[in-house]
């Protein structure tokens, strides 16, 4: 198993697109990405910390009702 590390915003978006999310949409103060009927609000900072990355992945798991393990995330 690899090691968690901070993730650039553009890399996070690229991985979500590979996972099946639609391209980011602008709305209000934040960008959004959609996966079916689920909508994820993207934080606007340039790099996501490890804690923030884990929180976002947990939010995605809960929203799409699918497990997104570290191994799957690392391979995207």
ZADO-1210 file (C-alpha; in nm, 4 decimals, padded with zeros to 6 digits):
<atoms>
<atom x="00.0000" y="00.0000" z="00.0000" code="UNK" pos="1"/>
<atom x="00.1293" y="00.3427" z="-00.0903" code="UNK" pos="2"/>
<atom x="00.1474" y="00.6552" z="00.1161" code="UNK" pos="3"/>
<atom x="-00.1033" y="00.9411" z="00.1190" code="UNK" pos="4"/>
<atom x="00.0327" y="01.2705" z="-00.0121" code="UNK" pos="5"/>
<atom x="-00.1200" y="01.6118" z="-00.0921" code="UNK" pos="6"/>
<atom x="-00.2900" y="01.6382" z="-00.4307" code="UNK" pos="7"/>
<atom x="-00.2949" y="01.9286" z="-00.6749" code="UNK" pos="8"/>
<atom x="-00.6442" y="02.0422" z="-00.7679" code="UNK" pos="9"/>
<atom x="-00.5918" y="01.9752" z="-01.1393" code="UNK" pos="10"/>
<atom x="-00.4730" y="01.6184" z="-01.0620" code="UNK" pos="11"/>
<atom x="-00.7760" y="01.5619" z="-00.8383" code="UNK" pos="12"/>
<atom x="-01.0081" y="01.6764" z="-01.1198" code="UNK" pos="13"/>
<atom x="-00.8240" y="01.4589" z="-01.3738" code="UNK" pos="14"/>
<atom x="-00.8653" y="01.1510" z="-01.1505" code="UNK" pos="15"/>
<atom x="-01.2348" y="01.2212" z="-01.0942" code="UNK" pos="16"/>
<atom x="-01.2865" y="01.2487" z="-01.4717" code="UNK" pos="17"/>
<atom x="-01.1146" y="00.9102" z="-01.5167" code="UNK" pos="18"/>
<atom x="-01.3439" y="00.7693" z="-01.2470" code="UNK" pos="19"/>
<atom x="-01.6502" y="00.8858" z="-01.4414" code="UNK" pos="20"/>
<atom x="-01.7310" y="01.2370" z="-01.3209" code="UNK" pos="21"/>
<atom x="-01.8326" y="01.5036" z="-01.5725" code="UNK" pos="22"/>
<atom x="-01.6072" y="01.8039" z="-01.6399" code="UNK" pos="23"/>
<atom x="-01.6155" y="02.0841" z="-01.3784" code="UNK" pos="24"/>
<atom x="-01.8992" y="02.3371" z="-01.4060" code="UNK" pos="25"/>
<atom x="-01.8894" y="02.6896" z="-01.2695" code="UNK" pos="26"/>
<atom x="-02.1649" y="02.7885" z="-01.0305" code="UNK" pos="27"/>
<atom x="-02.1539" y="03.0614" z="-00.7705" code="UNK" pos="28"/>
<atom x="-01.8177" y="03.0769" z="-00.5938" code="UNK" pos="29"/>
<atom x="-01.7117" y="02.7161" z="-00.6566" code="UNK" pos="30"/>
<atom x="-01.6832" y="02.4641" z="-00.9360" code="UNK" pos="31"/>
<atom x="-01.8950" y="02.1490" z="-00.9303" code="UNK" pos="32"/>
<atom x="-01.8513" y="01.8020" z="-01.0739" code="UNK" pos="33"/>
<atom x="-02.1344" y="01.5574" z="-01.1336" code="UNK" pos="34"/>
<atom x="-02.1515" y="01.1795" z="-01.1230" code="UNK" pos="35"/>
<atom x="-02.5005" y="01.0809" z="-01.2276" code="UNK" pos="36"/>
<atom x="-02.7300" y="01.2644" z="-00.9863" code="UNK" pos="37"/>
<atom x="-02.4543" y="01.3287" z="-00.7289" code="UNK" pos="38"/>
<atom x="-02.2917" y="01.6743" z="-00.7289" code="UNK" pos="39"/>
<atom x="-01.9539" y="01.7386" z="-00.5642" code="UNK" pos="40"/>
<atom x="-01.8504" y="02.0926" z="-00.4730" code="UNK" pos="41"/>
<atom x="-01.4795" y="02.1432" z="-00.5373" code="UNK" pos="42"/>
<atom x="-01.2810" y="02.3533" z="-00.2906" code="UNK" pos="43"/>
<atom x="-01.1038" y="02.6385" z="-00.4649" code="UNK" pos="44"/>
<atom x="-00.7577" y="02.5982" z="-00.3108" code="UNK" pos="45"/>
<atom x="-00.4748" y="02.5002" z="-00.5471" code="UNK" pos="46"/>
<atom x="-00.3608" y="02.1957" z="-00.3500" code="UNK" pos="47"/>
<atom x="-00.5601" y="01.9658" z="-00.1229" code="UNK" pos="48"/>
<atom x="-00.4004" y="01.8507" z="00.2021" code="UNK" pos="49"/>
<atom x="-00.4086" y="01.4851" z="00.3029" code="UNK" pos="50"/>
<atom x="-00.6902" y="01.5495" z="00.5510" code="UNK" pos="51"/>
<atom x="-00.8910" y="01.7442" z="00.2928" code="UNK" pos="52"/>
<atom x="-00.8319" y="01.4761" z="00.0295" code="UNK" pos="53"/>
<atom x="-00.9521" y="01.2015" z="00.2645" code="UNK" pos="54"/>
<atom x="-01.2594" y="01.4084" z="00.3533" code="UNK" pos="55"/>
<atom x="-01.3440" y="01.4663" z="-00.0142" code="UNK" pos="56"/>
<atom x="-01.3033" y="01.0964" z="-00.0986" code="UNK" pos="57"/>
<atom x="-01.5251" y="01.0005" z="00.1979" code="UNK" pos="58"/>
<atom x="-01.7861" y="01.2521" z="00.0780" code="UNK" pos="59"/>
<atom x="-01.7707" y="01.0990" z="-00.2712" code="UNK" pos="60"/>
<atom x="-01.8078" y="00.7459" z="-00.1308" code="UNK" pos="61"/>
<atom x="-02.1162" y="00.8496" z="00.0657" code="UNK" pos="62"/>
<atom x="-02.2627" y="01.0416" z="-00.2299" code="UNK" pos="63"/>
<atom x="-02.2266" y="00.7742" z="-00.4963" code="UNK" pos="64"/>
<atom x="-02.2720" y="00.4809" z="-00.2576" code="UNK" pos="65"/>
<atom x="-01.9558" y="00.3101" z="-00.3827" code="UNK" pos="66"/>
<atom x="-01.6253" y="00.2323" z="-00.2097" code="UNK" pos="67"/>
<atom x="-01.3302" y="00.4290" z="-00.3455" code="UNK" pos="68"/>
<atom x="-01.0257" y="00.2650" z="-00.1856" code="UNK" pos="69"/>
<atom x="-00.6759" y="00.4087" z="-00.1674" code="UNK" pos="70"/>
<atom x="-00.5572" y="00.1483" z="-00.4193" code="UNK" pos="71"/>
<atom x="-00.8277" y="00.2440" z="-00.6714" code="UNK" pos="72"/>
<atom x="-00.7535" y="00.6158" z="-00.6178" code="UNK" pos="73"/>
<atom x="-00.3804" y="00.5593" z="-00.6645" code="UNK" pos="74"/>
<atom x="-00.4333" y="00.3773" z="-00.9958" code="UNK" pos="75"/>
<atom x="-00.6462" y="00.6541" z="-01.1505" code="UNK" pos="76"/>
</atoms>
